[in-house]
Amino acid sequence: MKISIVTVVYNAQDTIAQCINSVISQKYPDIEYIIVDGGSTDNTLQIIDQYASFINVLVSEPDQGIYDAMNKGIKIATGQVVGTLNADDQLAGDMVLSAVAEAFINQGADAVYGNLHIVNQAGKIIRKWHSKQCGKNSFNRGFMPPHPTFYCKRELFSKLGFYSLAYGSAADYELMVRFMYLHHIKNFYLNVVMVTMRHGGVSNSSFKNRIRAWGFDLKAMRKNNIKFPLLALFLKPLRKAYQYI
C-alpha cells in the first residue's frame, strides 16, 4: 500500500528540514512524498533542494492558501492513502506510517487518525491531544479528530470532494465532518501519537480570528447537517480543551 504525504509550505526555512527528515526517516517502504510550496521568498526552497532525491514531486507557485495547496498535492498523489504534514509539524516517530498502513489493511478503514502532541518553539510538549473512536453522534457532540493525524483513501476525494475554500481555517473540520459524519465512511482511531505540531495557528492568533473561525465552524456544521449546530459549536472548544491533557 503506497502512502502519499503532502507537505504544504511557505517561508518555513526554520522548520522545513525537521519536517522532511521526519518523513524520510520512516521505516515504512512505500511512501510518495509531495511538497507544495507557495512561492517562498526565504531559504525554504534551497533547503528543500538538499533533499531532492527523497522528494517525488515538488511544486512551487502561488496559491490561494493552505487548503488550495493541499488540494494541489492530493490531486498529484498516486498513493492509495493520502495524509498531510504541515511544514511546522513532524511525524512523531519512525514507525508512524507503518502503523497507519497496518490500520488500513487490518481494520478495512477508509480513514485513520490518532493522537497529537503540541510543542512550543523549544520543542517542549505543552499539550497532549488524545482523541477517541468516532461514533455515530460524535460530531453532534462537538467531536473533532486532530486533523494533522488524518489519513484517508485517495479515492474519497474524487467521490466526496476536496477541501473547500469557502470555510477558511475550518476547511479541515468541514472535510472531516463531510467524510465521517455526512457520508459515514469507516474510520479507525489509532491510539498512538502520530504527529508533533508546533504551537500556533492563524485561527487562534487573535480574538477576532477566533470569532471568525467559529463562524466558519458553524457554517460547516449547518452545511453537513449536524443536528444541533449551536450546541455542537459550544461543545467543540470544550471537548478540545478536555482532549488537551
Phi, psi and omega in degrees: 000119178276133176249124176263128176250129179248120174251123177260133186214145171207116178050060181236049185297337183277343187234342189298325181296318178297319178300308181299315181299326180291334178278312186285348177271000180297141178283340180294133191274341190247079183238135170251123183248123183238129176243128179244110181260140183272017182093049184302145180248359176262212182267013183305310184294326177294322177292316179301321182300333178293341181249021188305324183290345180260352186254125182283320181218133172236124175244132176225108182193159178299150178220182181260023179119179189299321184281330171297317178295320176300316179300320178301313181295319180295322179291334177279330188302146178240358180287156175292332181235142181231136172223164179240149177220109183292158186296338178272354187251167178220147168293140193282349179190171186277001179248009184300309183289333174296318179293322178297312180299318180298320179295317178298317184288312187280332183262351182061035187278154170268333179214147179228140175213165183213216184258164188219137170251137176254131184239157176273186184296337179272359180087008179277135180292124179246342176211147177236116180260102176263119184274203180198169176292130181280124178260183185301321185251012185301316182292330175296338181257019174087012181290146172209123173291154175291111187303324180299344179261003189275121175237140178214165178295135184299326183298337181295327180295321178292325183279319190248352177106161182264189176294130179271132179279002182276357186243015176052228182290351179265012181299324178292317177298314181300318180296317180293322175298315181298314182289309192273325184263307184290318184255001170055041176294156181281118182245158180222129177272116178266110188278063174221156174283117185261327188220142165253125187244135179286136183298140178139198180132140184298319186295338181253008187284343178201162179297322179299316179293325178296317178298317179298320179295320176299322177298319177293321177301313181297319177300318179294321179295315181293321180298325186254020169065035169300133189297314182234078189299322180292322177293316179298322178297322179290320184283333186304307179293331178293317177295321180297319178295322179293324181289337178277092184234000000 
